[in-house]
Amino acid sequence: MKLFFISRRHLKIGAAVVALTLISAIYTAGFQRGPISAFMNNERMIPIYCVDTEEKKVAISFDAAWGSDKTEDLLKILKEYNVKTTFFLVAFWVDKYPDMVKRISEEGHEIGNHSASHPQMSQLSEEKITEELTSTSEKIEAITGSKVNLFRPPFGDYNNRLMRVSKDLGYYVIQWDVDSLDYKDYGTNAIVDRVISKVKNGSIVLFHNNATYIKEALPIILDKLQKMGYEVVPISQLIYKDNYYIDHTGKQIKLKESVNQ
């Protein structure tokens, strides 16, 4: 029987190769901001977190699931600053506040789908995902007369199954790169400072329509953004609709057109 001896130097080299291979695999899978639910195969489908653009444009979004006490005030503030935004609505919110859904739409704001029952979407079957998305959009469209093609997963929770079904149904799946953390009730100044310090060209900002300090924080943020030269637009006016790819951070990037020689 032959015995093979491996030197300490070769062991170190071997360990380094293994480590680099693992790091490369993890990077290829891609890290991103926000919750990650699952991986399928070796290629992970990623939602849009922000947009690569040289234009000073940002999108503000509101998730609406629990209550509507502050929504009317938000609409007044947005109107005062001549700003249009995107509201992601849950079906049971639509059922409870149909007049508010209609008003949001009539005042020029965009409405996106935020599921029917606000579940952990990564845990659902393809059939149940389809039901969640389709039933919600049907309710919104019945009130507004406008087609819904944006979807934000509850809790930011997704996997490849959800991404694939959403795409097949014609939705752009939208996350965010600036989380206001308004739901944590840190106070007005904390919300303002966090948003203003993190926003950049192509950012998508997450708010909640019924957060405790949202009425106080929103006008301050809008005023600062406008003074900084930003134009606030609905998400559909920020994202690219075709000829794009999404990098491992969730940034949507326009493909450069090839020039025929």
Number of C-alpha atoms within 10 A of each C-alpha: 3 4 5 6 6 8 8 9 8 10 11 11 11 11 11 12 12 12 12 11 12 12 12 12 12 11 11 13 16 16 14 16 15 16 11 14 14 13 14 10 7 9 11 16 20 25 26 22 25 28 25 17 18 9 12 15 21 25 28 21 25 21 21 22 22 14 13 16 11 16 20 15 14 19 17 12 17 18 13 10 13 10 18 22 22 23 26 24 27 27 25 18 20 20 13 12 13 16 11 15 20 18 15 21 18 11 13 14 20 22 29 29 29 27 28 23 16 16 16 15 23 21 16 14 13 16 9 12 20 17 13 22 24 17 14 24 25 17 18 25 14 11 15 18 12 14 13 21 17 22 24 24 23 22 14 18 19 24 20 18 20 22 20 14 17 21 14 10 13 13 19 21 21 22 26 24 23 22 19 22 17 23 17 11 13 12 16 17 13 15 25 21 13 15 20 17 9 13 18 21 18 25 25 29 22 21 24 22 27 21 22 17 20 24 18 16 20 18 17 15 17 22 12 14 19 12 10 11 10 20 17 24 20 22 27 16 14 21 23 17 10 8 10 13 15 18 17 18 17 24 22 22 18 17 11 8 7 6 5 4 3
